C-alpha cells in the first residue's frame, strides 16, 4: 500500500475511535494497528510543535491486562520508533505508575487501557512530560496531519509482525517506592489487608506496597479473564464477595482498583465498599488539604464537613479537575488535591508529613486512597467502617444504563432543561418541588426535600449515568433504582 496523509480528526470519523477522558477509546477491533499508529504520530508531532519533546527522547509505554492491550502497545512502540523515539516498555503497570514515572523522567507516556469498560473495548491515555493531557492538548492532537507508511494491510493490521521491546522494571519500582518512601517503615504493622486481585493491573503493586508498609496481606479473586470493574457502579457479585470474605475471615481493609489501577475500590472490615467521593473527602483530610477540587457529581458532605478552607466544583472528568487544581495552586493554595466520584485521587502539590515528601501526581490514583483510610483509622483508633461517622449524613448512589446511545440521552436531557421545573417534576412526581438545577455537566437537580438527582451521558461509553444523593443509604439506593426505572422509558 502507498503512503497516506490524513488528519486525526478524519481518522476519528472513519474509525469510530474518538477522544474520551484523557485519550482515545473505542472498540478493540476498531483500534487497528493503523489507527493506533496514527494516533501516536499525531500525539508526538503535537508535543514536538509545543517544544515538549524531540526525536531521540524516550517514550514510556504500559498497558492493562485486557487481551488486546499488548497488540496495541506494539503498534504504539512501532509508531514511536518510526518517528525517531525510544519506546520504554514499562510492562503491565497501573496508569498512575506510568504517569509518575513520566513526570519524574520528563518524558511522554502512553497507557494502553480501556479502564473500567468491557474488554471488547480499549483505549490509549496520553501523558505529556508535564502530565495528563488537557482539553487544549486534545484539540491540538485532533488537528494534526499525519503521514502513514504503506506497511498496513487493507484491514489495518501491520503487514509484518511487530514486537514490543523487552520490559523494564523501573516504572513499577518507582511507583512502589513513592509510597514506601512517604510513610514510616512498618507503619501498618499489625494490620491485615485483603487485596482483591481480579484483573486489575494494580494487583502486584497493591500487594508490594501494603506488605512493604508492614501489613499482613491476603490475596483473593485473581482472574485470568478481564473483569470490567466500575467503581461507580459496583457489580452485585463484588458486593456479595466482600461480605462473604468479611464473614469468613478477619481483616482491616479490602483494597482493589479498576482495570488500569487509577480508581480505588476500598472496603471496610465488614465487607462494605466505600463510595469513591466519601473516600475522597477522608483522603483529603488525611493529607491536610487546604483546597479541594472535585466534580459537581461528588457528595455534598465535602462542603458540609467544614474541614477545608476552599472547595472548587468542576465538570466531570479529570482534565477539568486538573485545570482547576492548577489554578488553585497558581492562586497560592498550599496543599491542593482533587478527587472524582469514582474515587480516583489527584495531588497537585507536594505533600509533607513528618519530613517525608509525597511528590505531586496530578492524575487519578487508587493507592493513596486505600493507604489514607487505613492510616486514618489507625490514628483514630477505630475500624475503617467508623470513619464514615466523621462526615455529615449525606449518602450517594449511582448506576448506569448500558448500551444507551448518547444522542438519545442528550436529547431527553435537553428537553428537561428546556422544560424547566415543570418538566422535571412531571418526570419525577414522587420527589416534590424542584429547588435548584445545576447545568455544569449534564443536569443536577436538587429538590426541596434536599434529595439530588444528577443525569449525565457517559463520555467514555454508550451509557447513561444517574447519580443520586439522600440523607440515608437505603433511601439513596431506592431513589437510584426508581430513577433508573424511569430513565429506561427513554429507550422507547
MOGIKA-V316879 format. One record per pair of residues at least 24 apart in sequence whose C-alpha atoms are under 7 Angstrom apart, sorted by sequence separation. I is the first residue (numbers start at 1). J is the second residue. D is the distance in Angstrom with one decimal. If there is no record, write none. Layout:
i:I j:J d:D
i:I j:J d:D
//
This chain:
i:191 j:215 d:5.0
i:192 j:216 d:4.6
i:193 j:217 d:5.0
i:194 j:218 d:4.5
i:195 j:219 d:5.0
i:196 j:220 d:5.1
i:197 j:221 d:5.5
i:198 j:222 d:4.1
i:199 j:223 d:5.4
i:246 j:270 d:5.4
i:345 j:369 d:6.9
i:188 j:213 d:5.5
i:189 j:214 d:4.4
i:190 j:215 d:6.2
i:191 j:216 d:6.2
i:192 j:217 d:5.9
i:193 j:218 d:6.2
i:194 j:219 d:5.8
i:195 j:220 d:6.3
i:196 j:221 d:5.6
i:197 j:222 d:4.7
i:198 j:223 d:4.7
i:199 j:224 d:6.8
i:246 j:271 d:5.1
i:59 j:85 d:6.7
i:61 j:87 d:6.6
i:103 j:129 d:5.8
i:187 j:213 d:5.8
i:188 j:214 d:4.9
i:189 j:215 d:5.1
i:199 j:225 d:6.9
i:245 j:271 d:6.9
i:295 j:321 d:6.9
i:58 j:85 d:5.8
i:59 j:86 d:6.0
i:60 j:87 d:6.0
i:61 j:88 d:5.8
i:62 j:89 d:6.2
i:65 j:92 d:6.8
i:102 j:129 d:6.1
i:103 j:130 d:6.1
i:186 j:213 d:4.8
i:187 j:214 d:6.4
i:188 j:215 d:5.0
i:199 j:226 d:5.3
i:231 j:258 d:6.7
i:243 j:270 d:6.7
i:294 j:321 d:6.2
i:55 j:83 d:6.6
i:56 j:84 d:5.8
i:57 j:85 d:5.4
i:58 j:86 d:4.5
i:59 j:87 d:4.7
i:60 j:88 d:4.8
i:61 j:89 d:5.1
i:62 j:90 d:5.1
i:63 j:91 d:6.5
i:64 j:92 d:5.5
i:99 j:127 d:6.8
i:103 j:131 d:6.3
i:185 j:213 d:5.9
i:186 j:214 d:4.3
i:199 j:227 d:5.9
i:230 j:258 d:6.2
i:243 j:271 d:4.4
i:293 j:321 d:6.1
i:55 j:84 d:4.8
i:56 j:85 d:4.9
i:57 j:86 d:6.1
i:58 j:87 d:5.7
i:59 j:88 d:5.9
i:60 j:89 d:6.4
i:61 j:90 d:5.7
i:62 j:91 d:5.1
i:63 j:92 d:5.0
i:64 j:93 d:6.7
i:176 j:205 d:6.4
i:180 j:209 d:6.8
i:198 j:227 d:6.8
i:229 j:258 d:5.2
i:242 j:271 d:4.5
i:243 j:272 d:6.8
i:55 j:85 d:5.0
i:56 j:86 d:6.4
i:58 j:88 d:6.5
i:60 j:90 d:6.6
i:62 j:92 d:5.7
i:63 j:93 d:6.6
i:179 j:209 d:7.0
i:229 j:259 d:6.7
i:242 j:272 d:6.8
i:413 j:443 d:7.0
i:8 j:39 d:6.7
i:62 j:93 d:6.3
i:228 j:259 d:6.6
i:293 j:324 d:6.8
i:99 j:131 d:6.7
i:180 j:212 d:6.7
i:231 j:263 d:6.7
i:293 j:325 d:6.4
i:176 j:209 d:5.7
i:180 j:213 d:6.5
i:231 j:264 d:7.0
i:8 j:42 d:6.7
i:231 j:265 d:6.0
i:36 j:72 d:6.7
i:40 j:76 d:6.2
i:62 j:98 d:6.7
i:37 j:75 d:5.7
i:41 j:79 d:6.3
i:33 j:72 d:6.7
i:36 j:75 d:6.3
i:37 j:76 d:5.8
i:40 j:79 d:6.2
i:73 j:112 d:6.4
i:28 j:68 d:6.6
i:36 j:76 d:6.3
i:40 j:80 d:6.9
i:72 j:112 d:6.9
i:322 j:362 d:6.5
i:33 j:75 d:5.4
i:37 j:79 d:5.2
i:60 j:102 d:6.6
i:291 j:333 d:6.4
i:298 j:340 d:6.8
i:69 j:112 d:6.0
i:290 j:333 d:6.7
i:298 j:341 d:5.1
i:69 j:113 d:6.8
i:290 j:334 d:6.6
i:291 j:335 d:6.4
i:292 j:336 d:6.1
i:293 j:337 d:6.4
i:294 j:338 d:5.6
i:297 j:341 d:6.6
i:290 j:335 d:5.4
i:291 j:336 d:4.9
i:292 j:337 d:5.2
i:293 j:338 d:4.4
i:294 j:339 d:5.3
i:295 j:340 d:6.2
i:289 j:335 d:4.9
i:290 j:336 d:6.4
i:291 j:337 d:6.5
i:292 j:338 d:5.3
i:293 j:339 d:6.6
i:294 j:340 d:5.6
i:60 j:107 d:6.9
i:289 j:336 d:6.0
i:410 j:457 d:6.9
i:59 j:107 d:5.9
i:60 j:108 d:6.2
i:61 j:109 d:5.8
i:62 j:110 d:6.5
i:63 j:111 d:5.4
i:64 j:112 d:6.4
i:289 j:337 d:6.4
i:409 j:457 d:6.0
i:58 j:107 d:6.2
i:59 j:108 d:5.2
i:60 j:109 d:4.5
i:61 j:110 d:4.9
i:62 j:111 d:5.0
i:63 j:112 d:4.4
i:64 j:113 d:5.4
i:59 j:109 d:5.6
i:60 j:110 d:6.2
i:61 j:111 d:6.0
i:62 j:112 d:6.2
i:63 j:113 d:5.8
i:406 j:457 d:6.0
i:66 j:119 d:5.9
i:284 j:337 d:6.8
i:202 j:257 d:6.8
i:409 j:464 d:6.5
i:406 j:462 d:5.8
i:194 j:251 d:6.6
i:200 j:257 d:6.1
i:405 j:462 d:5.2
i:193 j:251 d:5.8
i:196 j:254 d:6.9
i:200 j:258 d:5.7
i:201 j:259 d:6.0
i:202 j:260 d:6.8
i:404 j:462 d:5.1
i:405 j:463 d:6.8
i:192 j:251 d:4.8
i:193 j:252 d:5.9
i:194 j:253 d:6.2
i:195 j:254 d:5.9
i:196 j:255 d:6.1
i:197 j:256 d:6.5
i:200 j:259 d:4.3
i:201 j:260 d:5.5
i:202 j:261 d:4.9
i:280 j:339 d:5.7
i:403 j:462 d:5.3
i:404 j:463 d:4.8
i:192 j:252 d:5.4
i:193 j:253 d:5.0
i:194 j:254 d:4.7
i:195 j:255 d:5.1
i:196 j:256 d:5.1
i:199 j:259 d:6.4
i:200 j:260 d:6.1
i:201 j:261 d:6.0
i:402 j:462 d:6.6
i:403 j:463 d:5.7
i:404 j:464 d:6.0
i:191 j:252 d:6.3
i:192 j:253 d:6.9
i:193 j:254 d:5.9
i:194 j:255 d:6.3
i:195 j:256 d:5.9
i:200 j:261 d:6.2
i:402 j:463 d:4.7
i:401 j:463 d:5.5
i:402 j:464 d:6.8
i:277 j:340 d:6.3
i:280 j:343 d:6.0
i:400 j:463 d:6.2
i:401 j:464 d:5.2
i:277 j:341 d:4.5
i:279 j:343 d:6.7
i:287 j:351 d:7.0
i:400 j:464 d:5.3
i:401 j:465 d:6.6
i:276 j:341 d:5.2
i:277 j:342 d:6.8
i:280 j:345 d:6.7
i:400 j:465 d:4.2
i:276 j:342 d:4.9
i:277 j:343 d:5.7
i:399 j:465 d:6.0
i:400 j:466 d:5.9
i:276 j:343 d:3.6
i:399 j:466 d:5.7
i:398 j:466 d:5.6
i:399 j:467 d:6.8
i:398 j:467 d:4.3
i:101 j:171 d:5.3
i:397 j:467 d:5.9
i:398 j:468 d:6.2
i:397 j:468 d:5.4
i:396 j:468 d:5.5
i:397 j:469 d:6.5
i:98 j:171 d:6.3
i:101 j:174 d:6.7
i:396 j:469 d:4.3
i:97 j:171 d:6.3
i:395 j:469 d:5.5
i:396 j:470 d:6.5
i:97 j:172 d:6.3
i:100 j:175 d:6.9
i:394 j:469 d:6.8
i:395 j:470 d:5.4
i:89 j:165 d:6.0
i:91 j:167 d:5.4
i:394 j:470 d:5.9
i:395 j:471 d:5.8
i:52 j:129 d:6.8
i:89 j:166 d:6.4
i:90 j:167 d:5.6
i:91 j:168 d:7.0
i:394 j:471 d:4.9
i:395 j:472 d:5.9
i:89 j:167 d:4.9
i:90 j:168 d:5.3
i:97 j:175 d:5.1
i:393 j:471 d:5.7
i:394 j:472 d:6.8
i:395 j:473 d:5.5
i:89 j:168 d:6.0
i:90 j:169 d:6.2
i:93 j:172 d:6.3
i:263 j:342 d:6.1
i:264 j:343 d:5.6
i:393 j:472 d:7.0
i:397 j:476 d:5.6
i:263 j:343 d:5.5
i:264 j:344 d:6.3
i:396 j:476 d:5.9
i:397 j:477 d:5.7
i:90 j:171 d:6.0
i:263 j:344 d:4.4
i:395 j:476 d:6.3
i:262 j:344 d:5.8
i:398 j:480 d:6.4
i:397 j:480 d:6.3
i:283 j:369 d:5.7
i:286 j:372 d:6.0
i:305 j:391 d:6.0
i:77 j:164 d:6.7
i:305 j:392 d:6.2
i:74 j:162 d:6.3
i:304 j:392 d:6.6
i:25 j:114 d:6.9
i:74 j:163 d:5.7
i:283 j:372 d:5.4
i:74 j:164 d:4.9
i:279 j:369 d:6.7
i:283 j:373 d:6.7
i:286 j:376 d:6.4
i:301 j:391 d:6.5
i:282 j:373 d:6.9
i:301 j:392 d:5.8
i:28 j:120 d:5.6
i:27 j:120 d:5.9
i:28 j:121 d:4.5
i:301 j:394 d:6.0
i:27 j:121 d:4.1
i:28 j:122 d:5.3
i:46 j:140 d:6.4
i:26 j:121 d:5.5
i:27 j:122 d:6.2
i:46 j:141 d:5.8
i:26 j:122 d:5.9
i:25 j:122 d:5.8
i:26 j:123 d:6.3
i:299 j:396 d:6.4
i:25 j:123 d:4.0
i:43 j:141 d:5.5
i:46 j:144 d:6.8
i:24 j:123 d:5.3
i:25 j:124 d:6.5
i:42 j:141 d:5.6
i:24 j:124 d:5.3
i:23 j:124 d:5.5
i:24 j:125 d:6.6
i:263 j:364 d:6.7
i:23 j:125 d:4.3
i:42 j:144 d:5.4
i:262 j:364 d:5.1
i:263 j:365 d:6.2
i:264 j:366 d:4.2
i:22 j:125 d:5.5
i:23 j:126 d:5.6
i:42 j:145 d:7.0
i:262 j:365 d:4.4
i:263 j:366 d:4.9
i:264 j:367 d:7.0
i:22 j:126 d:6.3
i:42 j:146 d:6.1
i:262 j:366 d:4.9
i:266 j:370 d:6.2
i:41 j:146 d:6.4
i:261 j:366 d:6.1
i:264 j:369 d:6.9
i:94 j:201 d:5.6
i:119 j:226 d:6.5
i:38 j:146 d:6.6
i:93 j:201 d:5.6
i:94 j:202 d:5.2
i:92 j:201 d:6.2
i:93 j:202 d:6.3
i:257 j:366 d:6.5
i:22 j:132 d:6.7
i:38 j:148 d:6.8
i:118 j:228 d:5.1
i:232 j:342 d:5.1
i:22 j:133 d:5.8
i:117 j:228 d:5.4
i:231 j:342 d:5.6
i:22 j:134 d:6.9
i:116 j:228 d:5.0
i:116 j:229 d:5.4
i:116 j:230 d:5.1
i:255 j:370 d:6.4
i:269 j:384 d:6.7
i:268 j:384 d:5.3
i:269 j:385 d:6.7
i:268 j:385 d:5.3
i:34 j:152 d:6.6
i:253 j:374 d:7.0
i:34 j:156 d:5.0
i:33 j:156 d:5.9
i:34 j:157 d:6.3
i:32 j:156 d:5.5
i:33 j:157 d:5.0
i:32 j:157 d:6.1
i:33 j:158 d:6.2
i:315 j:440 d:5.8
i:316 j:441 d:6.5
i:315 j:441 d:5.2
i:252 j:384 d:6.9
i:9 j:142 d:5.0
i:8 j:142 d:4.9
i:9 j:143 d:6.3
i:65 j:199 d:6.6
i:8 j:143 d:6.3
i:7 j:143 d:6.4
i:8 j:144 d:5.9
i:65 j:201 d:6.1
i:7 j:144 d:5.5
i:8 j:145 d:6.4
i:64 j:201 d:5.5
i:7 j:145 d:4.1
i:6 j:145 d:5.4
i:7 j:146 d:6.1
i:5 j:145 d:6.7
i:6 j:146 d:5.7
i:5 j:146 d:5.6
i:6 j:147 d:6.7
i:5 j:147 d:4.4
i:116 j:258 d:5.5
i:4 j:147 d:5.6
i:5 j:148 d:6.2
i:115 j:258 d:6.5
i:116 j:259 d:5.4
i:3 j:147 d:6.7
i:4 j:148 d:5.1
i:115 j:259 d:5.0
i:3 j:148 d:5.5
i:4 j:149 d:6.7
i:115 j:260 d:5.1
i:3 j:149 d:4.6
i:2 j:149 d:6.9
i:3 j:150 d:4.8
i:113 j:260 d:6.3
i:2 j:150 d:4.7
i:1 j:150 d:4.5
i:1 j:151 d:6.7
i:1 j:152 d:7.0
i:66 j:226 d:5.7
i:65 j:226 d:6.9
i:95 j:260 d:5.6
i:233 j:398 d:6.2
i:94 j:260 d:5.1
i:95 j:261 d:6.2
i:96 j:262 d:6.1
i:232 j:398 d:6.3
i:233 j:399 d:4.9
i:94 j:261 d:4.8
i:95 j:262 d:6.1
i:232 j:399 d:6.8
i:94 j:262 d:6.7
i:182 j:356 d:5.2
i:182 j:357 d:5.7
i:182 j:358 d:5.5
i:178 j:358 d:6.9
i:135 j:319 d:6.5
i:134 j:319 d:5.0
i:64 j:259 d:6.5
i:64 j:260 d:5.5
i:131 j:362 d:7.0
i:132 j:363 d:6.4
i:100 j:361 d:6.3
i:96 j:363 d:6.6
i:96 j:364 d:6.6
i:96 j:365 d:5.5
i:21 j:317 d:6.3
i:22 j:319 d:7.0
i:21 j:459 d:6.9
i:20 j:459 d:5.7
i:21 j:460 d:6.7
i:20 j:460 d:5.0
//
